Amino acid sequence: MNVIQVNHLSKDFGEVKAVDQVNFFVKPDEIFGFLGPNGAGKTTTIRMMTGVLRPSSGNIQIYGKDVWENQIMIKQILGNVPEEANVYMDLTGLQNLKFIGELYSIPKEIRKKRAFHLLRQFELYERRDSLAKKYSKGMKQRLLLCMALMSEPKILFLDEPTSGLDVQSSIIIKNLIKEYNKKGMTVFLTTHNMDVANEMCDRIAIINKGKIIKCDTPDNLRTLEREYQTINLYLSKEINPSIFTNVEGIKTVSKDKDYYHAIVSDIDQAISGIIKITREQNIKINKINTPEPSLEEVFINAIKEGGD
């Protein structure tokens, strides 16, 4: 059984269709990435999945249970860190965690033990008695994660968990998310950071204008992007890129700093044609490489393709 199953999910705000017939699933124990430009429908989708917004149509099942028919049960197994969430500023770090523990009716001794464990894990223990308003942004974000983990949720929703953070906090958060995932926690992650998505996610869905336009593993998404594979060409002298215009397999060639950047549809044909022309023109090839498409290129091209 999939942990999360989203079927034909839509949300309308008047004339605006924020989410349009979205379908996807999340497997047990995976980190699932949800990517898209601003206004694509990411936050609206998450708010429906966590029971904050009621869908206009479609349904969401978590562990086979409809979210809106089982709200209390669903909320008990979810941890959620929205992008605009905040800690209780006039409470200490420890008091924030104890308060969350009380909300979830966690017995006093257990919530104290759990709070101390989380504060140590997220390197906040030494500041446990400091007011949260005196924490740095990175410390507040780590505390928010501690608060979300107090109930030991089966599924953790994270919206831009490392956005704008210092390197230390970002590393701590990423490492601990991966650690909790390895122990069996399913993670639903939204981010604009392609490096974070590539490093952490088992599968990624790309949403644009309310529609899912791609969904696969990062490796498969890059493989599917081979139509846009590139060649970087370092030559012994400067040339007009137009000399490669009629080469089979080449779509475009442009000058980029100290090399020529070719977008190709057939890499073997393109390289053969490049070698032939450079020999005819008495141009030496100093270096040639064929970098794999990056996840960022996949994302940008997917948004362009799904733009209409």
C-alpha positions in Angstrom: 0.0 0.0 0.0 1.2 3.5 -0.8 1.6 5.8 2.2 -0.1 8.7 0.3 -2.4 8.4 -2.7 -3.7 11.5 -4.4 -6.4 11.0 -6.9 -7.8 13.7 -9.4 -7.2 16.4 -6.8 -8.4 19.9 -7.7 -8.8 23.2 -5.8 -10.5 26.3 -7.2 -10.4 29.8 -5.8 -13.2 31.4 -7.7 -12.1 31.6 -11.3 -8.6 30.5 -10.5 -7.8 26.7 -10.6 -4.9 26.4 -8.2 -4.6 22.6 -8.5 -6.0 20.8 -11.5 -6.6 17.1 -11.6 -3.4 16.1 -9.8 -2.5 12.4 -9.4 0.5 11.0 -7.6 1.5 8.6 -4.9 4.2 8.4 -2.2 5.8 5.0 -1.3 6.6 3.9 2.2 9.9 5.1 3.6 10.8 7.4 0.7 11.7 11.1 0.5 9.3 12.5 -2.1 10.2 15.8 -3.6 7.6 18.3 -4.8 9.0 21.0 -7.1 7.5 23.9 -8.9 7.8 27.6 -9.5 6.1 30.1 -7.2 2.3 29.9 -7.7 2.5 26.4 -9.2 0.1 24.9 -6.6 2.7 23.3 -4.2 1.5 24.9 -1.0 -2.2 24.5 -1.9 -1.6 20.8 -2.5 0.1 20.3 0.8 -2.6 22.2 2.7 -5.2 19.8 1.3 -3.0 16.8 2.1 -2.6 17.9 5.7 -6.3 18.7 6.2 -6.1 22.5 6.2 -8.0 23.0 2.9 -10.9 21.0 1.6 -10.4 20.0 -2.1 -12.9 21.2 -4.7 -12.8 17.6 -6.1 -10.8 14.5 -5.9 -9.5 12.8 -2.8 -6.4 12.1 -0.7 -5.7 8.9 1.1 -3.1 8.4 3.8 -2.5 4.8 4.7 -5.7 4.0 2.9 -7.8 6.5 4.9 -9.5 9.5 3.4 -7.9 12.6 4.9 -11.2 14.5 5.4 -13.1 11.5 6.8 -10.4 10.8 9.3 -8.9 14.2 10.2 -8.1 13.5 13.9 -6.4 10.2 13.2 -4.5 11.6 10.2 -3.2 14.7 12.2 -1.9 12.3 14.9 0.5 10.6 12.4 1.6 13.7 10.5 4.4 16.1 11.3 4.2 19.4 9.4 6.7 22.3 9.1 5.1 24.9 6.7 7.4 27.5 5.2 5.7 30.3 7.2 5.6 28.4 10.5 7.1 29.9 13.6 8.0 28.9 17.1 6.5 30.4 20.2 8.9 33.3 20.7 8.2 33.9 24.4 8.9 30.3 25.4 12.3 28.7 25.7 13.3 26.0 23.3 12.6 23.3 25.9 9.2 24.9 26.8 8.2 24.9 23.1 8.8 21.1 22.9 7.0 20.4 26.2 4.0 22.5 25.0 3.8 20.4 21.8 4.1 17.3 23.9 1.1 18.4 26.0 -1.0 19.1 22.9 -0.4 15.5 21.8 -1.1 14.1 25.3 2.4 12.7 25.6 3.0 11.6 29.3 5.2 14.1 31.2 8.3 11.9 31.6 8.2 10.7 28.0 7.9 14.2 26.6 10.7 15.5 28.7 13.0 12.6 27.6 12.0 13.0 24.0 12.5 16.8 24.1 16.0 16.4 25.5 16.9 13.8 22.9 15.7 16.0 20.0 17.4 19.1 21.4 20.7 17.2 21.5 20.2 15.7 18.0 19.6 19.2 16.5 22.4 20.8 18.5 20.1 23.0 20.5 20.6 21.5 24.0 23.0 24.1 25.3 20.4 26.8 24.4 17.4 24.8 25.7 16.6 27.5 28.4 17.0 30.5 26.1 13.9 32.2 24.8 13.2 31.3 21.2 13.1 34.9 20.1 16.8 35.0 20.8 17.5 32.1 18.5 19.0 32.6 15.0 17.0 31.8 11.9 18.7 28.4 11.6 18.2 27.6 15.2 14.5 28.5 14.9 14.2 26.2 11.9 15.8 23.4 13.8 13.5 23.9 16.7 10.5 23.8 14.4 11.7 20.4 13.2 12.1 19.3 16.8 8.5 20.4 17.4 7.2 18.5 14.4 9.1 15.3 15.5 7.8 15.4 19.1 4.8 13.2 18.3 7.1 10.7 16.4 5.0 11.1 13.2 5.0 8.5 10.5 5.0 11.1 7.7 6.8 14.5 7.8 5.8 17.4 5.6 8.6 19.9 5.0 8.2 23.1 3.0 11.5 24.7 2.1 13.3 23.4 5.3 16.7 24.8 4.4 15.7 28.0 2.7 17.9 30.9 3.7 19.8 29.0 6.4 23.5 29.0 7.2 25.6 26.1 6.1 25.8 24.5 9.5 22.0 24.5 10.1 21.4 23.3 6.5 23.8 20.3 6.9 22.3 19.4 10.4 18.7 19.5 9.0 19.5 17.5 5.9 21.5 14.8 7.7 18.8 14.3 10.4 16.0 14.2 7.8 17.9 11.4 6.0 18.5 9.7 9.4 14.8 9.7 10.3 13.9 8.5 6.9 16.3 5.5 7.2 14.5 4.6 10.4 11.2 4.4 8.5 9.7 7.9 8.4 8.2 9.0 5.0 9.2 12.6 4.1 7.3 14.9 1.7 9.6 17.7 0.8 9.1 20.9 -1.2 12.1 23.0 -2.2 13.4 25.4 -4.8 16.9 24.2 -4.2 17.8 21.7 -6.9 20.9 20.5 -5.0 18.8 19.6 -2.0 16.2 17.8 -4.2 18.9 15.9 -6.0 20.8 14.9 -2.8 17.8 13.9 -0.8 14.8 12.8 -2.9 14.1 9.2 -4.0 11.4 10.5 -6.4 10.4 14.0 -7.6 7.2 15.4 -8.9 7.3 18.7 -10.9 4.1 20.8 -10.8 3.3 23.8 -12.9 0.1 25.8 -13.2 -1.6 23.3 -11.0 -0.7 20.2 -13.0 1.9 17.5 -12.5 4.1 17.5 -15.6 6.8 15.0 -14.6 7.2 12.4 -11.8 10.2 10.1 -11.5 13.5 9.4 -9.8 16.2 12.2 -10.2 18.3 9.8 -12.3 15.4 8.9 -14.6 14.4 12.5 -15.0 17.9 13.3 -16.2 18.0 10.3 -18.5 14.7 11.3 -20.1 16.2 14.7 -20.7 18.8 13.3 -23.1 17.1 15.1 -26.0 18.7 18.2 -24.5 22.2 16.7 -23.9 25.0 19.2 -24.4 28.5 19.3 -25.6 31.1 21.8 -24.3 33.8 22.4 -26.9 37.1 24.1 -26.2 38.9 25.2 -29.4 42.3 26.5 -30.3 40.9 29.7 -31.7 37.7 31.7 -31.8 35.2 30.8 -34.5 31.7 31.8 -35.6 29.4 29.2 -34.1 27.4 29.3 -37.3 29.9 27.0 -38.9 28.2 24.1 -37.1 24.7 25.1 -38.2 24.2 22.3 -40.7 25.9 19.5 -38.7 23.6 16.5 -38.2 22.5 16.1 -34.6 23.2 19.6 -33.5 20.2 21.9 -32.6 22.1 25.1 -31.5 25.6 26.2 -30.8 26.5 29.3 -28.8 29.6 30.9 -27.3 29.8 30.7 -23.5 32.9 32.4 -21.9 35.9 30.3 -23.2 34.0 27.4 -24.8 31.2 26.7 -27.2 28.0 25.2 -25.9 26.1 22.9 -28.2 22.6 21.5 -27.6 22.3 18.2 -29.4 19.7 15.6 -30.3 22.2 12.9 -31.4 25.5 13.1 -29.6 27.4 10.6 -31.9 26.4 12.4 -35.1 27.1 15.8 -33.5 30.7 14.9 -32.4 31.5 13.3 -35.8 30.3 16.5 -37.5 32.3 18.7 -35.2 35.5 16.7 -35.8 35.0 16.9 -39.6 34.4 20.6 -39.6 37.3 21.5 -37.2 39.7 19.5 -39.3 38.5 21.2 -42.5 38.9 24.6 -40.8 42.3 23.6 -39.3 41.0 24.1 -35.8 42.4 22.1 -32.9 40.0 20.7 -30.3 41.7 21.3 -27.0 38.9 19.7 -24.9 35.5 18.3 -25.4 33.0 17.1 -22.7 29.4 15.9 -22.6 28.0 16.8 -19.2 24.9 15.0 -18.0 21.8 17.2 -17.9 21.4 18.7 -14.4 18.2 18.5 -12.4 18.0 22.2 -12.8 18.0 21.8 -16.6 15.3 19.2 -16.3 13.2 21.5 -14.1 13.6 24.5 -16.4 12.8 22.5 -19.6 9.8 20.8 -17.9 8.3 24.2 -16.9 8.8 25.5 -20.5 7.2 22.4 -22.0 4.3 22.6 -19.6 3.9 26.4 -19.9 0.9 26.4 -22.3 
